[in-house]
């Protein structure tokens, strides 16, 4: 990754453009979840963390583990926010994408940190997963 790429992320459009730049044109082999830290000055840190093997439903221990990581990172830089992206091959938004977005939002809630809107990257590009679309609806 280019260590000089430090975009300013002031709004949803900036975040979507940042993820599009970082993810490239698609061609994903499997599902991953990616984390990007945004400093208090709203500049993205030139380091992205990938969580692999995300094909199955997240285990409750994953949520606890991610919450602990987020809490520790927040202690290092209290003004930071965190952005997440789910990537996978294919097209369209699936319920499993929303499930992973709910997982990261729950981890952020447990850690007491501020999260940016989660995004999804597929072979068709990057799209936001707005919080109101993450609510599980009864059938």
Secondary structure, DSSP 8 states (H G I E B T S, - for coil): --TT---B--SHHHHHHHHHHHHTT---SS-EEEEEEE-TTSBEEEEEEEE---SS---HHHHHHHHHHHHHHHHHSTT-EEEEEEE-SSSS--HHHHHHHHHHHHHHHHHT--B--EEEEETTEEEEE-GGGSS----
